[in-house]
Amino acid sequence: MKNKDFEIMKSSGEKVKFSLDKLRASLKRTGADKETIDQIIDKVRDELYQGISTKEIYNRAFALLKKKKSYLASKYKLKKAIYELGPTGFPFERFISAILKYSGYDTEVGSIIQGECVKHEVDVIATNNGETTLIECKFHSEQGLSCNVKIPLYINSRYNDIKAYWNGDKKTNSTLTKAWVVTNTRFTEDALQYGNCCGLYLLSWDYPKNYSLKERIDALGLYPITVSTLLTNREKQFLLSRDVVLCRELLQDKFYLDHLGVSDIRKEKILHEISQLCTLQNQK
């Protein structure tokens, strides 16, 4: 059977044709060289069978990458690493705040804002050049879930209520100009249609094209601590509970590894992995 004839099962339950080009592109994004990519593709291709899940393909490619260089595997697991920020959405909110900070915004997380009618809790407030943006983060800890049209409908209503009060309040030092909806999964077609129609800025794992969440993360080199292939889940959750969300933050706050009782040898390996990950980005 030819590769193009294999059907694979996505996390949503949808069956799609296997694509070598998509697998190659995902491996290429890690920064792996052509020889490594070709070797992995050959091995994965040999193990394909009808109905194989995307998760199984990912696990195999991830394991092969990790054998080569762990920091490449870290980049490859980015999507999964975002899910691992859960089970609550708060680390995801801090993660989005960090991305905006490195993009030149001043940010606040979890603020209570007065609206014309009621008060609202806003996930992230970002201000730049006298203009303020409200960001609502919709985090899903399970794959296969999407943001439907109810989300942008709800966010647009809240935004209009806050804007009516904000821009009429003489105490504010900026103008409220925009609202974002950010998710680690995807938007349904109706959600995209409504959000774009009413002027919301929608940001998801793969939207908008060329400026999606995954592309922003890669461009800025702001990888969550959960991408590490060497830290245990318990250690990751400890770091997240101490507001260490980014790999860059752990490089600055190495003492947290001492709090965890990490041995010197293992500590060196962990820091080397995430340092290479950040350095790889800086060299682009």
C-alpha positions as CSV (number, residue, x, y, z in Angstrom):
1,M,0.0,0.0,0.0
2,K,1.3,3.4,-0.9
3,N,1.9,6.0,1.8
4,K,-0.8,8.3,0.4
5,D,-3.4,5.5,0.9
6,F,-2.9,5.2,4.6
7,E,-5.7,6.8,6.7
8,I,-4.7,8.1,10.1
9,M,-6.9,9.0,13.1
10,K,-6.8,12.5,14.5
11,S,-7.4,13.3,18.2
12,S,-10.9,14.6,17.2
13,G,-11.8,11.2,15.8
14,E,-11.6,12.4,12.2
15,K,-9.9,10.2,9.6
16,V,-7.5,11.9,7.2
17,K,-5.0,10.8,4.6
18,F,-1.4,10.5,5.9
19,S,0.9,13.2,4.6
20,L,4.6,12.8,4.5
21,D,4.9,16.5,3.6
22,K,3.2,17.5,6.9
23,L,5.4,15.2,8.9
24,R,8.5,16.6,7.2
25,A,7.4,20.1,7.8
26,S,6.8,19.5,11.5
27,L,10.2,18.0,11.8
28,K,11.8,20.8,9.8
29,R,10.4,23.4,12.2
30,T,12.5,21.9,15.0
31,G,15.7,22.9,13.3
32,A,16.7,19.3,12.6
33,D,19.1,18.7,9.6
34,K,18.0,17.0,6.4
35,E,19.7,13.8,7.2
36,T,18.0,13.5,10.6
37,I,14.6,14.3,9.1
38,D,15.1,11.7,6.3
39,Q,16.1,9.0,8.8
40,I,13.1,9.6,11.0
41,I,10.6,9.7,8.1
42,D,12.0,6.4,6.7
43,K,11.5,4.7,10.1
44,V,8.0,6.2,10.7
45,R,7.0,5.3,7.2
46,D,8.0,1.6,7.7
47,E,5.8,1.4,10.8
48,L,2.6,2.9,9.3
49,Y,-0.6,0.8,9.3
50,Q,-4.2,1.6,8.4
51,G,-5.9,3.6,11.1
52,I,-2.8,4.5,13.1
53,S,-3.4,7.5,15.3
54,T,-1.6,10.9,14.9
55,K,-0.6,10.4,18.6
56,E,1.3,7.1,17.7
57,I,3.1,8.8,14.8
58,Y,4.0,11.8,17.0
59,N,5.3,9.5,19.8
60,R,7.5,7.6,17.4
61,A,8.9,10.7,15.8
62,F,9.4,12.3,19.2
63,A,11.4,9.3,20.5
64,L,13.6,9.2,17.5
65,L,14.3,13.0,17.7
66,K,15.1,12.7,21.4
67,K,17.7,10.0,20.7
68,K,19.4,12.5,18.4
69,K,19.2,15.7,20.4
70,S,16.8,16.3,23.3
71,Y,16.3,20.0,22.5
72,L,15.0,19.2,19.1
73,A,12.5,16.9,20.7
74,S,11.5,19.8,23.0
75,K,10.6,21.9,20.0
76,Y,8.7,19.1,18.4
77,K,6.5,18.6,21.5
78,L,5.5,22.3,21.7
79,K,1.8,21.6,21.0
80,K,1.7,18.9,23.7
81,A,3.7,21.1,26.1
82,I,1.0,23.8,25.9
83,Y,-1.6,21.3,26.9
84,E,0.6,20.3,29.9
85,L,0.3,23.9,31.2
86,G,-3.1,22.7,32.6
87,P,-5.3,21.6,34.3
88,T,-6.2,25.2,35.1
89,G,-5.9,28.0,32.5
90,F,-3.8,30.3,34.7
91,P,-0.4,29.2,33.5
92,F,-1.6,29.7,29.9
93,E,-2.7,33.2,30.7
94,R,0.8,34.0,32.1
95,F,2.3,32.4,29.1
96,I,0.3,34.6,26.7
97,S,1.2,37.6,28.9
98,A,4.9,36.7,28.6
99,I,4.6,36.5,24.8
100,L,3.0,40.0,24.7
101,K,5.7,41.4,27.1
102,Y,8.4,40.3,24.8
103,S,6.5,41.9,21.9
104,G,6.7,45.3,23.7
105,Y,3.5,45.4,25.8
106,D,3.0,46.2,29.4
107,T,0.7,43.5,30.8
108,E,-1.4,42.6,33.8
109,V,-2.9,39.2,34.5
110,G,-6.3,38.5,36.2
111,S,-7.5,42.1,36.7
112,I,-11.1,43.1,37.7
113,I,-12.3,45.8,35.4
114,Q,-15.4,48.0,35.7
115,G,-17.8,47.9,32.8
116,E,-20.8,50.1,32.0
117,C,-23.1,47.5,33.5
118,V,-21.0,45.1,35.7
119,K,-17.5,44.3,36.7
120,H,-15.5,41.8,34.6
121,E,-12.4,39.6,35.3
122,V,-10.1,40.0,32.4
123,D,-7.4,37.3,31.8
124,V,-4.7,39.7,30.4
125,I,-4.6,43.4,29.8
126,A,-1.9,44.6,27.4
127,T,-1.0,48.2,26.8
128,N,1.4,49.7,24.2
129,N,1.7,53.3,22.9
130,G,-1.3,54.5,24.8
131,E,-3.6,51.8,23.5
132,T,-5.0,49.0,25.6
133,T,-6.1,45.5,24.5
134,L,-8.2,43.0,26.5
135,I,-7.2,39.4,26.0
136,E,-9.4,36.4,26.9
137,C,-7.6,33.1,27.1
138,K,-9.5,29.9,26.4
139,F,-7.4,27.0,27.4
140,H,-8.2,23.3,26.8
141,S,-6.3,20.6,28.5
142,E,-7.6,17.9,26.1
143,Q,-6.9,17.7,22.3
144,G,-9.7,17.6,19.8
145,L,-11.7,20.5,21.5
146,S,-12.4,23.7,19.6
147,C,-13.7,27.2,20.5
148,N,-17.2,27.6,19.0
149,V,-19.1,30.8,18.1
150,K,-20.4,31.2,21.7
151,I,-16.9,32.2,22.8
152,P,-16.4,35.3,20.6
153,L,-20.1,36.2,21.1
154,Y,-19.5,36.3,24.8
155,I,-16.2,38.1,24.7
156,N,-17.4,40.7,22.3
157,S,-20.3,41.5,24.6
158,R,-18.0,41.9,27.6
159,Y,-15.5,44.0,25.6
160,N,-18.3,46.4,24.6
161,D,-19.5,46.8,28.2
162,I,-15.9,47.5,29.4
163,K,-15.2,49.8,26.5
164,A,-18.3,51.9,27.2
165,Y,-17.0,52.6,30.7
166,W,-13.3,52.7,30.0
167,N,-13.2,55.3,27.3
168,G,-15.5,57.6,29.2
169,D,-13.5,57.4,32.4
170,K,-11.1,60.4,32.7
171,K,-8.9,58.4,35.1
172,T,-7.7,56.0,32.4
173,N,-4.4,56.7,30.8
174,S,-5.0,54.9,27.6
175,T,-7.6,54.2,25.0
176,L,-9.3,50.8,24.9
177,T,-9.0,49.8,21.2
178,K,-9.2,46.0,20.8
179,A,-10.1,42.7,22.2
180,W,-8.4,39.3,21.6
181,V,-9.5,35.8,22.0
182,V,-6.6,33.3,22.4
183,T,-6.9,29.6,22.5
184,N,-4.4,26.7,22.5
185,T,-6.7,24.7,20.2
186,R,-8.7,25.9,17.2
187,F,-11.7,28.0,16.3
188,T,-14.7,26.6,14.5
189,E,-15.6,28.2,11.1
190,D,-18.6,30.1,12.7
191,A,-16.3,31.4,15.5
192,L,-13.8,32.7,12.9
193,Q,-16.6,34.2,10.8
194,Y,-18.2,36.0,13.7
195,G,-14.9,37.1,15.3
196,N,-13.6,38.6,12.1
197,C,-16.9,40.3,11.4
198,C,-17.2,42.1,14.7
199,G,-13.5,43.1,14.8
200,L,-12.1,40.7,17.4
201,Y,-8.5,39.5,17.0
202,L,-8.5,35.7,17.0
203,L,-5.3,33.8,17.8
204,S,-5.2,30.0,17.9
205,W,-2.6,27.2,17.5
206,D,-2.7,27.6,13.7
207,Y,-4.5,30.9,13.1
208,P,-4.0,33.4,11.6
209,K,-1.8,32.0,8.9
210,N,1.9,32.9,9.3
211,Y,1.2,34.6,12.6
212,S,-0.4,31.9,14.6
213,L,0.4,31.0,18.3
214,K,2.9,28.3,17.3
215,E,4.6,30.6,14.9
216,R,4.8,33.5,17.4
217,I,6.3,31.1,20.0
218,D,9.0,29.9,17.6
219,A,9.7,33.5,16.3
220,L,10.2,34.8,19.9
221,G,11.8,31.7,21.3
222,L,9.4,31.8,24.3
223,Y,9.0,28.1,25.0
224,P,7.0,27.0,28.0
225,I,8.9,25.0,30.7
226,T,6.7,22.0,29.9
227,V,8.6,21.4,26.6
228,S,11.5,20.0,28.6
229,T,12.1,16.3,28.0
230,L,14.2,15.9,31.2
231,L,11.9,17.5,33.9
232,T,9.3,15.2,35.5
233,N,5.6,16.2,35.5
234,R,5.9,16.8,39.3
235,E,8.9,19.1,38.7
236,K,7.1,21.0,36.0
237,Q,4.0,21.5,38.2
238,F,6.2,22.8,41.0
239,L,7.9,25.3,38.7
240,L,4.5,26.4,37.3
241,S,3.2,26.9,40.9
242,R,6.2,29.3,41.4
243,D,5.2,31.2,38.3
244,V,8.2,29.8,36.3
245,V,6.4,29.4,33.0
246,L,9.1,30.0,30.4
247,C,12.4,28.2,29.8
248,R,14.1,31.5,29.9
249,E,12.8,32.1,33.4
250,L,14.3,28.9,34.7
251,L,17.7,29.9,33.3
252,Q,17.4,33.1,35.4
253,D,16.0,31.3,38.5
254,K,18.1,28.1,38.6
255,F,17.8,27.9,42.4
256,Y,14.3,26.3,42.0
257,L,16.0,23.2,40.8
258,D,17.9,23.1,44.1
259,H,14.6,23.4,45.9
260,L,13.4,20.3,44.0
261,G,16.5,18.4,45.1
262,V,17.8,17.9,41.6
263,S,21.3,16.5,41.6
264,D,24.1,18.6,40.1
265,I,24.6,16.2,37.2
266,R,20.9,16.2,36.3
267,K,20.6,19.9,36.9
268,E,23.4,20.5,34.4
269,K,21.7,18.4,31.8
270,I,18.3,20.2,32.3
271,L,19.9,23.6,32.0
272,H,21.9,22.5,29.0
273,E,18.8,21.3,27.2
274,I,16.7,24.5,27.7
275,S,19.8,26.7,27.1
276,Q,20.3,25.0,23.7
277,L,16.6,25.5,22.9
278,C,16.8,29.2,23.6
279,T,20.2,29.6,21.9
280,L,19.0,27.8,18.8
281,Q,16.3,30.5,18.5
282,N,18.8,33.3,18.9
283,Q,21.0,32.0,16.1
284,K,18.1,32.2,13.6
